[in-house]
Amino acid sequence: MIDSIWLLAVEAAEAAEEGGGLFDLDATLPLMAVQFILLAVILNAIFYKPLGKAIDERDSYVRNNKVDAQERLAKAEQLAKQYEQELADSRRKVQSVIADAQESAQKMAAKTIAEAQQEAQAQREQVQRELDEQKQAALGTLQQQVDDLSRQILDKLLSSIAA
């Protein structure tokens, strides 16, 4: 490998001695510069400008979509806050309705219990009156039987004393 590099260096030195070496400053230098500039202009017109235009359009598209997405995100966040507020209001209203329903149910239960207690009290009083009436009737019947027995005993005692 070192031999091949050495051979190339020797050949380049021989070519330089003959003229037309590696850096020949004759008319080929300006011709090469013109060719380079012409190539740059052609490449710019054919490849770079359309490519730059496509890149700019894509950049504009991405930028517009990003702005649009940010606006949508802001709107979505605003809607989320609004819905959260409405949800909180709805929860408060539902809790209020539930509390009112519970209070109403408690009042109805208390009223029903009071009515049941009054009815039970009335039935108890009715039963007590009936018992008192039966007791009075039984006492009256018993008093009459006692009177009858007392007369019979008295009649038997008087008839046994008189006889």
Residue pairs with C-beta under 8 A, 6 or more apart in sequence:
12 21
12 22
15 21
15 22
16 22
